[in-house]
Amino acid sequence: MADSVVSADVMSLAGELGAERSKPGWSSFSLALNEEQKEIRDWAHTFAADVIRPAASEWDEREETPWPVIQEAAKIGLYGLDANINLFVDPTGLLMPLVHEELFWGDAGIGMSLKGTGLASSAIFSNGTPEQWSQWMGRCYGTVDDVRVAAFCSSEPGAGSDVSAIRTRAVYDSATDEWVINGQKAWATNGGIADIHVVVATVDPSLGTKGQAAFVVPRTEVHGLEMGTKLRKHGLRASHTADVFFDNVRIPAANVLGGKEKLDERLARAREAAAGTGSSSGRNASMATFEMTRHIVGAQAIGIARAAYEVALDYAKTREQFGRPIIDNQGIAFKLADMAMEIDAARLLVWRAANMSAALMRGETPDYRHGEGSMAKLKAGEVAVKVTEEAIQILGGNGYTREYPVERMHRDAKIYTIFEGTSEIQRLVIARAISGMRIR
């Protein structure tokens, strides 16, 4: 009798708690995609399967920007400012990584040609004013009839991970109300062929990263902007990467992102802080951009890893040795099990960071307390390298040839442990976040 009373009490309590926690706010966590997210994901997947994949090998060999593919993407609404806004304005934050994963599942080089412009437009959005958004973001993409690309220029020959070492200078000429930019940028996606270049330059060298700002440089409206060496890369060969030189490039004062007045105020606070008479605030122009894109870069890496995994799985199920499919051997089956697990683990980190980044869309403040964006990018990049390597191993000699795509996928994956913050830099960001210490 006592047992039945206890049981009834437990069930009653569980029912009351269940009713209370069914209210809005208790049921906000979900890994299930809604119908619109599924439709957009499938739309991107169809384009990747029907347009990108058939062209992947050709453009990798040509090492050229695949303008016909970009034009096709623009025609169906997958490339352009409207498309980018549609993906960005999502309170879950998942649409952007969902689409990036599918496009890079198709091919990473072409995917980067389609999505490399997003880094420049993100820089304008994160550092610019509403007026600058209207003026410049549309020009990053062009129109359906005149598609264009944009470039974000931060890295330099002597300033990769160390953005404090940027030497490109922007000097204000009060006589003409212009900025004069001199310097060299390296490893710029779309560098030299872009209509819009967003350039991070030093305004006050004595302030380190606090003395930097981002500038919009429209290539067709200035003199002195020249493309340097176009790089021949290990991977992402369908994506244009080059050095860019700035020789007394003059732009209107209004082209500094955020506006000159706010820049002057920020520099004054930084100088007061350096002199010990005030406090400094504000974000570095490069870091503000990378913060918004790290989980998206992670989604790209997941797309590459998933593509290689699927090739390896299919091959293992159909390739026979000693009278049976090679997946029948634990040595192969366990590799595939680990590959599937690691891809899912990386995706969950990316989705978490994406949801956190979308706080602004929900009227909240993003709160990356433990380097969650860096965690997502770090994990996904290293998973992509490992999974594509294991895919080659599973395919054996075939995997080492260009007859199978895993060779190209492996080449494409490696950059994800290097660009937009190396794996070592991501670990440094995470370590500083979890410890609260200035680890070097």
Stockholm file with secondary structure:
# STOCKHOLM 1.0

chainA/1-440         MADSVVSADVMSLAGELGAERSKPGWSSFSLALNEEQKEIRDWAHTFAADVIRPAASEWDEREETPWPVIQEAAKIGLYGLDANINLFVDPTGLLMPLVHEELFWGDAGIGMSLKGTGLASSAIFSNGTPEQWSQWMGRCYGTVDDVRVAAFCSSEPGAGSDVSAIRTRAVYDSATDEWVINGQKAWATNGGIADIHVVVATVDPSLGTKGQAAFVVPRTEVHGLEMGTKLRKHGLRASHTADVFFDNVRIPAANVLGGKEKLDERLARAREAAAGTGSSSGRNASMATFEMTRHIVGAQAIGIARAAYEVALDYAKTREQFGRPIIDNQGIAFKLADMAMEIDAARLLVWRAANMSAALMRGETPDYRHGEGSMAKLKAGEVAVKVTEEAIQILGGNGYTREYPVERMHRDAKIYTIFEGTSEIQRLVIARAISGMRIR
#=GR chainA/1-440 SS CHHHHHHHHHHHHHHHHHHHTTSTTTSCCCCCCCHHHHHHHHHHHHHIIIIIHHHHHHHHHHTSCCHHHHHHHHHTTSSSHHHHHHHHCCTTSCHHHHHHHHHHHHCHHHHHHHHTHHHHHHHHHHHSCHHHIIIIIHHHHBCSSSBCCEEEECCBTTBSSCGGGCCCEEEEETTTTEEEEEEEEEEEETTTTCSEEEEEEESCGGGGGGGEEEEEEEGGGCSSEEEEEECCCSSCTTSCEEEEEEEEEEEEGGGBTTCHHHHHHHHHHHHHHHTTSSCCCCCCHHHHHHHHHHHHHHHHHHHHHHHHHHHHHHHHHHCEETTEEGGGSHHHHHHHHHHHHHHHHHHHHHHHHHHHHGGGGGTSCCCCSSCHHHHHHHHHHHHHHHHHHHHHHHHGGGGGSTTSTHHHHHHHHGGGGTTTSCHHHHHHHHHHHHHCSCCC
#=GC SS_cons         CHHHHHHHHHHHHHHHHHHHTTSTTTSCCCCCCCHHHHHHHHHHHHHIIIIIHHHHHHHHHHTSCCHHHHHHHHHTTSSSHHHHHHHHCCTTSCHHHHHHHHHHHHCHHHHHHHHTHHHHHHHHHHHSCHHHIIIIIHHHHBCSSSBCCEEEECCBTTBSSCGGGCCCEEEEETTTTEEEEEEEEEEEETTTTCSEEEEEEESCGGGGGGGEEEEEEEGGGCSSEEEEEECCCSSCTTSCEEEEEEEEEEEEGGGBTTCHHHHHHHHHHHHHHHTTSSCCCCCCHHHHHHHHHHHHHHHHHHHHHHHHHHHHHHHHHHCEETTEEGGGSHHHHHHHHHHHHHHHHHHHHHHHHHHHHGGGGGTSCCCCSSCHHHHHHHHHHHHHHHHHHHHHHHHGGGGGSTTSTHHHHHHHHGGGGTTTSCHHHHHHHHHHHHHCSCCC
//
